[in-house]
Amino acid sequence: METIQKSCLVLTVIGAINWGLIGILNLNLVTLLFSDSLLTNIIYVLIGVSGIVNIGVLFSHIRTE
């Protein structure tokens, strides 16, 4: 499970960096690299699911106390 959580964290960080680039430079790196294809949508879905998984990680310390 730890490997999945770390993978999701990496994807979430990549998504955050992409949003930062969109906000600062109006540059969507995912679309630039993958040409606005089906793969681009799959990447966005994976990053969204990773964010949801990280919500559970964020509150996991509450359950252990």
C-alpha positions as CSV (number, residue, x, y, z in Angstrom):
1,M,0.0,0.0,0.0
2,E,2.9,2.4,0.7
3,T,4.1,2.1,-2.9
4,I,0.6,3.1,-4.2
5,Q,0.5,6.0,-1.8
6,K,4.0,7.2,-2.9
7,S,3.1,6.8,-6.6
8,C,-0.1,8.8,-6.0
9,L,1.9,11.5,-4.2
10,V,4.3,11.8,-7.2
11,L,1.4,12.1,-9.6
12,T,-0.2,14.8,-7.4
13,V,3.0,16.8,-7.3
14,I,3.3,16.5,-11.1
15,G,-0.3,17.8,-11.4
16,A,0.5,20.7,-9.0
17,I,3.6,21.7,-11.0
18,N,1.5,21.5,-14.2
19,W,-1.1,23.8,-12.7
20,G,1.6,26.2,-11.5
21,L,3.0,26.3,-15.1
22,I,-0.5,27.0,-16.4
23,G,-1.0,29.8,-13.9
24,I,2.4,31.5,-14.3
25,L,3.3,30.8,-18.0
26,N,0.0,29.7,-19.5
27,L,1.9,26.5,-20.5
28,N,0.1,23.2,-20.1
29,L,3.0,20.7,-20.0
30,V,0.8,17.6,-20.2
31,T,-0.9,18.8,-23.4
32,L,2.4,20.0,-24.8
33,L,4.0,16.5,-24.3
34,F,1.1,14.4,-25.3
35,S,-0.6,16.5,-28.0
36,D,-4.1,16.7,-26.4
37,S,-4.9,13.0,-27.1
38,L,-6.7,10.3,-25.2
39,L,-3.5,9.8,-23.3
40,T,-3.8,13.3,-22.0
41,N,-7.2,12.6,-20.6
42,I,-6.0,9.4,-19.0
43,I,-3.2,11.3,-17.3
44,Y,-5.6,13.9,-16.0
45,V,-7.8,11.1,-14.6
46,L,-4.9,9.4,-12.9
47,I,-3.8,12.7,-11.3
48,G,-7.3,13.3,-10.1
49,V,-7.6,9.8,-8.6
50,S,-4.2,10.3,-7.0
51,G,-5.4,13.5,-5.4
52,I,-8.4,11.6,-3.9
53,V,-6.0,8.9,-2.6
54,N,-3.9,11.6,-1.0
55,I,-6.9,12.9,0.9
56,G,-6.9,9.6,2.7
57,V,-3.2,9.8,3.4
58,L,-3.7,13.3,4.8
59,F,-6.1,12.1,7.4
60,S,-4.6,8.7,8.1
61,H,-2.9,9.9,11.3
62,I,-6.3,10.7,12.8
63,R,-7.4,7.1,12.5
64,T,-4.2,5.8,14.2
65,E,-4.4,7.9,17.3
